Amino acid sequence: MNERHFSIPTSKAINKVLQREWLAYRALVKESRKLLSEPHVHDLRVQIQRFLATLELSGTNDRSLRKQLKKTKKQMSPLRDVQVELAFLKDNSADEGLNTFKKHLEKREAKLITKVKKHLRRISLSEQKNQLNGPTRIARSEINGHVRTLLLRYKKDQKASLQGKPETLHRLRLDAKHLRYLGEAQKSILGVTDVNLPLVKKTQTILGRLQDETELLKNIDHFIENKRHLPNPALKTLKHEIAIKQKKLLKVCQNQC
């Protein structure tokens, strides 16, 4: 039998998963146009990644739709970062310097919420839906081959990351995120996956926390530089605590990722 045989069951499975991910994405866009709390932002960003992964494995001609989805995810990234930082500071705002920094982040959050809501309201869900109407024609072997190619790259970057260099950890984080959602899509479509999803998700979580804390440190430095007249011993103490946490996370990643 030709390896590129397009089996009807696989095509039906792809279309079924595509419709499921589309409906979940559409519902979250509609909800987020009204409310953009931290859970809403998180859920929509995750769903966009799941939808993108399914599209990537589907074999559809969907460049325009993928471009729109990536743009929306990128638009939401600054808001997501601020909300993560606010959650980190939730129980650390009694000090004047910390409280002032928190209020600074809350103002930024409010502006970003307005900006993201405008973007979401400009999205034409009906036009995006029309881009899903084309047939999906891809062989099972091609789906497996695509995932395995990324898996090999992930393992290569996994070995390189043992050095603990920022650039290698950054590549591994991006690979882990991409591989996780591709593995989930592969499992949804075919019923099995080549990816160790629990381990890849753990790697993504640990490296994601490192990235979040690195961004928080940058924002604290920027804030201190622009608010020199304010007392900031608590912010400097917080920076020291974050640096210690990052060293511990690096050790965890080197041993378990």
GUVO-178621 format. One record per residue (C-alpha): residue number from 1; residue in one letter; x, y, z. Coordinates in pm, 1 decimal, decimal comma, m for minus. Each point is the difference from the previous one (the first is absolute). Layout:
+-----+---------+----------+----------+----------+
: num : residuo :       xx :       yy :       zz :
+-----+---------+----------+----------+----------+
: NUM :       a :        X :        Y :        Z :
...
+-----+---------+----------+----------+----------+
END
This chain:
+-----+---------+----------+----------+----------+
: num : residuo :       xx :       yy :       zz :
+-----+---------+----------+----------+----------+
:   1 :       m :      0,0 :      0,0 :      0,0 :
:   2 :       n :    126,8 :    350,2 :    m82,1 :
:   3 :       e :    142,5 :    168,3 :    311,1 :
:   4 :       r :   m181,3 :    320,4 :    m92,4 :
:   5 :       h :   m340,2 :   m171,0 :      1,1 :
:   6 :       f :   m253,0 :    245,7 :    141,3 :
:   7 :       s :   m216,4 :   m216,1 :    224,1 :
:   8 :       i :   m358,5 :    110,7 :     55,3 :
:   9 :       p :     15,8 :    m68,7 :    377,2 :
:  10 :       t :    305,4 :    228,1 :     37,1 :
:  11 :       s :   m164,7 :    276,5 :   m203,8 :
:  12 :       k :   m316,9 :    m25,6 :    205,9 :
:  13 :       a :    202,6 :      9,6 :    321,6 :
:  14 :       i :    185,7 :    312,0 :   m114,0 :
:  15 :       n :   m320,9 :    180,1 :    m92,1 :
:  16 :       k :   m159,6 :   m100,1 :    329,7 :
:  17 :       v :    293,4 :    131,4 :    204,4 :
:  18 :       l :     20,0 :    317,5 :   m210,4 :
:  19 :       q :   m366,3 :     73,6 :     64,9 :
:  20 :       r :     41,8 :    m65,1 :    371,9 :
:  21 :       e :    298,7 :    233,5 :     26,9 :
:  22 :       w :   m173,7 :    263,2 :   m213,6 :
:  23 :       l :   m311,3 :      0,3 :    219,2 :
:  24 :       a :    208,1 :     27,2 :    317,9 :
:  25 :       y :    201,2 :    286,5 :   m150,6 :
:  26 :       r :   m312,8 :    184,5 :   m121,0 :
:  27 :       a :   m165,8 :    m26,6 :    342,0 :
:  28 :       l :    308,7 :    135,2 :    177,9 :
:  29 :       v :     34,4 :    292,3 :   m242,0 :
:  30 :       k :   m361,9 :     96,6 :     67,2 :
:  31 :       e :     47,4 :    m26,8 :    377,2 :
:  32 :       s :    328,7 :    192,0 :     m5,1 :
:  33 :       r :   m155,7 :    289,8 :   m190,4 :
:  34 :       k :   m194,9 :     63,4 :    320,9 :
:  35 :       l :    244,6 :   m105,6 :    271,1 :
:  36 :       l :    377,6 :    m36,0 :     m9,6 :
:  37 :       s :     89,0 :   m129,5 :    342,9 :
:  38 :       e :    318,6 :   m203,8 :     43,0 :
:  39 :       p :   m186,2 :   m333,5 :    m47,4 :
:  40 :       h :   m167,2 :    128,5 :   m319,6 :
:  41 :       v :    332,4 :    114,8 :   m145,6 :
:  42 :       h :    168,8 :   m327,4 :     93,2 :
:  43 :       d :   m279,7 :   m217,5 :   m139,1 :
:  44 :       l :    m23,8 :    186,3 :   m331,0 :
:  45 :       r :    376,5 :     m5,8 :    m55,0 :
:  46 :       v :     12,5 :   m374,0 :     72,2 :
:  47 :       q :   m294,9 :    m63,9 :   m230,3 :
:  48 :       i :    162,8 :    197,3 :   m281,0 :
:  49 :       q :    307,4 :   m221,4 :     34,6 :
:  50 :       r :   m214,3 :   m315,5 :     m7,7 :
:  51 :       f :   m184,6 :    126,0 :   m306,2 :
:  52 :       l :    327,3 :     90,6 :   m174,5 :
:  53 :       a :    146,5 :   m343,8 :     72,4 :
:  54 :       t :   m307,6 :   m172,7 :   m146,0 :
:  55 :       l :     16,0 :    220,1 :   m309,5 :
:  56 :       e :    370,1 :    m81,5 :    m36,1 :
:  57 :       l :    m73,9 :   m372,7 :    m11,5 :
:  58 :       s :   m313,9 :     27,7 :   m212,6 :
:  59 :       g :    157,2 :     65,2 :   m339,2 :
:  60 :       t :   m239,6 :    287,6 :    m73,5 :
:  61 :       n :     94,8 :    312,2 :   m193,3 :
:  62 :       d :    m49,8 :    236,0 :    292,9 :
:  63 :       r :    289,9 :    247,6 :     m1,5 :
:  64 :       s :   m228,7 :    299,4 :     41,0 :
:  65 :       l :   m184,1 :   m153,4 :    294,7 :
:  66 :       r :    322,1 :   m106,0 :    170,9 :
:  67 :       k :    139,6 :    349,6 :    m47,5 :
:  68 :       q :   m309,9 :    150,4 :    163,9 :
:  69 :       l :     16,9 :   m240,0 :    293,8 :
:  70 :       k :    369,2 :     68,6 :     58,5 :
:  71 :       k :    m67,2 :    374,2 :    m13,9 :
:  72 :       t :   m270,7 :    m30,2 :    266,6 :
:  73 :       k :    227,0 :   m206,6 :    224,0 :
:  74 :       k :    278,2 :    255,8 :    m41,8 :
:  75 :       q :   m239,9 :    286,1 :     81,2 :
:  76 :       m :    m89,6 :   m172,5 :    325,9 :
:  77 :       s :    356,7 :    m77,5 :    111,4 :
:  78 :       p :     74,8 :    332,2 :    177,9 :
:  79 :       l :   m331,2 :    m21,5 :    187,9 :
:  80 :       r :     69,9 :   m357,0 :    101,9 :
:  81 :       d :    346,9 :    100,4 :    129,7 :
:  82 :       v :   m139,0 :    283,6 :    211,9 :
:  83 :       q :   m273,2 :   m219,0 :    146,2 :
:  84 :       v :    254,3 :   m270,0 :     93,3 :
:  85 :       e :    215,1 :    265,1 :    171,1 :
:  86 :       l :   m299,3 :    135,6 :    191,9 :
:  87 :       a :    m82,0 :   m351,8 :    118,0 :
:  88 :       f :    360,2 :    m37,4 :    116,6 :
:  89 :       l :    m30,1 :    322,9 :    202,3 :
:  90 :       k :   m341,6 :    m83,2 :    143,2 :
:  91 :       d :    129,8 :    m65,6 :    352,4 :
:  92 :       n :    298,1 :    236,0 :    m14,7 :
:  93 :       s :   m146,8 :    351,0 :    m24,7 :
:  94 :       a :     12,1 :    133,1 :    359,4 :
:  95 :       d :    329,7 :    183,1 :    m54,6 :
:  96 :       e :    m23,2 :    346,1 :   m161,4 :
:  97 :       g :    237,3 :    m84,8 :   m282,5 :
:  98 :       l :   m176,6 :   m329,2 :    m79,6 :
:  99 :       n :   m343,6 :    158,6 :     23,7 :
: 100 :       t :     98,9 :    280,7 :   m236,4 :
: 101 :       f :    140,8 :   m255,0 :   m244,4 :
: 102 :       k :   m321,1 :   m200,8 :     22,4 :
: 103 :       k :   m211,8 :    310,4 :    m74,4 :
: 104 :       h :    226,0 :     69,8 :   m298,4 :
: 105 :       l :    m71,6 :   m350,3 :   m132,4 :
: 106 :       e :   m375,3 :     36,4 :     62,1 :
: 107 :       k :     m7,4 :    318,2 :   m210,4 :
: 108 :       r :    186,8 :   m177,0 :   m276,5 :
: 109 :       e :   m239,2 :   m295,0 :     23,2 :
: 110 :       a :   m303,3 :    227,4 :    m42,2 :
: 111 :       k :    147,9 :    158,4 :   m314,9 :
: 112 :       l :     90,1 :   m337,0 :   m146,6 :
: 113 :       i :   m346,5 :   m143,1 :     69,7 :
: 114 :       t :   m152,8 :    285,3 :   m199,8 :
: 115 :       k :    245,7 :    m57,9 :   m285,3 :
: 116 :       v :    m55,2 :   m377,6 :    m13,2 :
: 117 :       k :   m380,0 :     32,1 :     15,7 :
: 118 :       k :     10,5 :    232,1 :   m302,0 :
: 119 :       h :    207,3 :   m256,6 :   m185,7 :
: 120 :       l :   m237,5 :   m285,3 :     89,0 :
: 121 :       r :   m302,5 :    199,5 :   m113,0 :
: 122 :       r :    161,3 :     56,1 :   m340,1 :
: 123 :       i :     32,4 :   m373,2 :    m57,6 :
: 124 :       s :   m253,5 :   m129,8 :   m252,1 :
: 125 :       l :    m91,2 :   m344,2 :    131,8 :
: 126 :       s :   m219,2 :    m65,9 :   m303,8 :
: 127 :       e :    292,6 :     59,2 :   m237,4 :
: 128 :       q :    223,5 :   m223,7 :    207,8 :
: 129 :       k :   m267,6 :   m269,3 :     m1,7 :
: 130 :       n :    m13,5 :      9,6 :   m379,2 :
: 131 :       q :    371,7 :    m77,1 :    m14,7 :
: 132 :       l :    m69,0 :   m337,0 :    165,4 :
: 133 :       n :   m230,5 :   m124,9 :   m272,5 :
: 134 :       g :    270,0 :   m148,9 :   m223,2 :
: 135 :       p :     62,2 :   m377,0 :      0,4 :
: 136 :       t :    280,1 :   m142,3 :    213,0 :
: 137 :       r :    227,6 :   m235,3 :   m193,6 :
: 138 :       i :    300,1 :   m130,3 :    188,4 :
: 139 :       a :    129,1 :   m352,0 :     57,6 :
: 140 :       r :     35,9 :   m150,7 :    345,4 :
: 141 :       s :    371,0 :    m54,5 :    m69,0 :
: 142 :       e :     43,7 :    370,8 :    m75,7 :
: 143 :       i :   m155,7 :     97,7 :    334,2 :
: 144 :       n :    230,3 :   m238,6 :    184,4 :
: 145 :       g :    302,7 :    112,1 :   m200,2 :
: 146 :       h :    m66,2 :    367,1 :     72,0 :
: 147 :       v :    m22,9 :    m58,5 :    375,5 :
: 148 :       r :    308,1 :   m225,0 :      5,2 :
: 149 :       t :    207,2 :    265,0 :   m179,0 :
: 150 :       l :    m78,8 :    250,3 :    273,9 :
: 151 :       l :     59,6 :   m266,4 :    265,0 :
: 152 :       l :    353,9 :    m55,6 :   m131,7 :
: 153 :       r :     69,2 :    374,6 :     11,2 :
: 154 :       y :   m138,7 :     15,9 :    354,3 :
: 155 :       k :    232,9 :   m280,1 :    115,8 :
: 156 :       k :    296,9 :    173,9 :   m161,6 :
: 157 :       d :    m80,8 :    328,4 :    174,5 :
: 158 :       q :    m62,3 :   m193,2 :    322,1 :
: 159 :       k :    363,5 :   m115,0 :      1,1 :
: 160 :       a :    127,0 :    347,4 :    m88,7 :
: 161 :       s :   m201,0 :    156,1 :    285,8 :
: 162 :       l :    201,0 :   m193,1 :    261,6 :
: 163 :       q :    259,0 :    277,9 :    m26,5 :
: 164 :       g :   m259,1 :    235,8 :    149,9 :
: 165 :       k :     59,0 :    276,8 :   m254,7 :
: 166 :       p :   m297,9 :    239,3 :    m42,9 :
: 167 :       e :    m15,5 :    m45,9 :   m378,1 :
: 168 :       t :    m11,2 :   m381,3 :     19,8 :
: 169 :       l :   m264,0 :      9,7 :    275,8 :
: 170 :       h :   m204,5 :    242,0 :   m210,8 :
: 171 :       r :      9,6 :   m236,7 :   m300,4 :
: 172 :       l :    m96,5 :   m294,8 :    217,8 :
: 173 :       r :   m294,7 :    192,2 :    148,4 :
: 174 :       l :   m133,4 :     85,7 :   m345,5 :
: 175 :       d :     52,3 :   m357,9 :   m119,5 :
: 176 :       a :   m175,6 :   m142,4 :    308,3 :
: 177 :       k :   m300,0 :    226,6 :    m50,9 :
: 178 :       h :    m25,7 :    m81,4 :   m370,7 :
: 179 :       l :     50,4 :   m373,0 :     57,5 :
: 180 :       r :   m256,0 :    m15,9 :    279,9 :
: 181 :       y :   m281,7 :    138,0 :   m212,7 :
: 182 :       l :    100,0 :   m198,5 :   m309,1 :
: 183 :       g :      8,4 :   m316,4 :    213,3 :
: 184 :       e :   m344,5 :     76,0 :    139,3 :
: 185 :       a :   m134,8 :     58,1 :   m351,8 :
: 186 :       q :    162,9 :   m321,0 :   m125,8 :
: 187 :       k :   m163,1 :   m194,9 :    283,5 :
: 188 :       s :   m340,0 :    160,2 :    m65,7 :
: 189 :       i :     15,3 :    m87,3 :   m369,9 :
: 190 :       l :    166,6 :   m342,7 :      5,8 :
: 191 :       g :    m68,6 :   m118,8 :    354,3 :
: 192 :       v :    373,7 :    m32,2 :     77,4 :
: 193 :       t :    302,2 :    229,8 :     17,2 :
: 194 :       d :    378,3 :    m37,9 :    m14,8 :
: 195 :       v :     39,0 :    275,3 :    261,6 :
: 196 :       n :     47,1 :    m51,3 :    374,2 :
: 197 :       l :   m260,1 :    264,4 :     74,3 :
: 198 :       p :     37,5 :     13,2 :    383,1 :
: 199 :       l :    377,9 :     50,7 :    m25,8 :
: 200 :       v :    m21,4 :    255,7 :   m281,0 :
: 201 :       k :   m270,1 :    193,6 :    185,5 :
: 202 :       k :    213,7 :     m2,4 :    315,8 :
: 203 :       t :    295,0 :    135,9 :   m196,4 :
: 204 :       q :   m220,2 :    270,5 :   m150,7 :
: 205 :       t :   m130,4 :     96,9 :    344,8 :
: 206 :       i :    344,2 :     23,1 :    163,5 :
: 207 :       l :    156,6 :    195,3 :   m285,9 :
: 208 :       g :   m310,7 :    217,1 :    m24,4 :
: 209 :       r :     38,4 :     96,1 :    366,8 :
: 210 :       l :    365,2 :     85,9 :    m61,4 :
: 211 :       q :   m101,5 :    220,2 :   m291,6 :
: 212 :       d :   m275,9 :    171,2 :    201,2 :
: 213 :       e :    237,6 :     76,0 :    286,5 :
: 214 :       t :    264,3 :    131,4 :   m239,5 :
: 215 :       e :   m256,4 :    241,3 :   m148,2 :
: 216 :       l :   m105,5 :    105,0 :    350,5 :
: 217 :       l :    363,5 :     76,4 :     91,0 :
: 218 :       k :     33,4 :    216,2 :   m313,6 :
: 219 :       n :   m316,3 :    191,1 :     86,0 :
: 220 :       i :    113,2 :     55,9 :    359,7 :
: 221 :       d :    334,0 :    137,0 :   m122,9 :
: 222 :       h :   m178,8 :    231,3 :   m243,0 :
: 223 :       f :   m237,8 :    118,4 :    272,3 :
: 224 :       i :    281,6 :     68,3 :    248,5 :
: 225 :       e :    190,5 :    193,6 :   m266,4 :
: 226 :       n :   m300,9 :    225,4 :    m64,7 :
: 227 :       k :   m106,0 :     38,3 :    366,1 :
: 228 :       r :    329,2 :     79,2 :    165,8 :
: 229 :       h :   m166,5 :    230,2 :    253,8 :
: 230 :       l :   m200,0 :   m288,6 :    150,2 :
: 231 :       p :    136,7 :   m226,1 :    273,7 :
: 232 :       n :     55,1 :   m342,3 :   m160,7 :
: 233 :       p :    175,4 :   m233,9 :    246,2 :
: 234 :       a :   m293,5 :   m242,9 :    m24,2 :
: 235 :       l :     28,8 :    m10,1 :   m379,8 :
: 236 :       k :    370,6 :    m76,3 :     27,5 :
: 237 :       t :    m77,4 :   m273,6 :    252,9 :
: 238 :       l :   m261,2 :   m140,6 :   m237,0 :
: 239 :       k :    255,6 :     m4,4 :   m281,7 :
: 240 :       h :    237,4 :   m198,6 :    220,7 :
: 241 :       e :   m275,5 :   m250,3 :     89,7 :
: 242 :       i :    m91,2 :    m47,3 :   m367,6 :
: 243 :       a :    365,3 :    m59,8 :    m92,2 :
: 244 :       i :     22,2 :   m274,4 :    265,0 :
: 245 :       k :   m320,9 :   m162,4 :   m130,6 :
: 246 :       q :    136,5 :      4,8 :   m353,3 :
: 247 :       k :    316,3 :   m184,7 :    104,6 :
: 248 :       k :   m213,8 :   m268,1 :    163,6 :
: 249 :       l :   m221,8 :    m29,0 :   m307,5 :
: 250 :       l :    306,5 :    m40,3 :   m221,6 :
: 251 :       k :    120,0 :   m290,3 :    213,1 :
: 252 :       v :   m344,3 :   m160,2 :    m15,3 :
: 253 :       c :     m6,6 :     36,6 :   m377,6 :
: 254 :       q :    348,5 :   m144,5 :    m44,4 :
: 255 :       n :    m98,6 :   m303,3 :    206,0 :
: 256 :       q :   m355,3 :    m59,0 :   m122,9 :
: 257 :       c :    m59,8 :    172,0 :   m335,8 :
+-----+---------+----------+----------+----------+
END
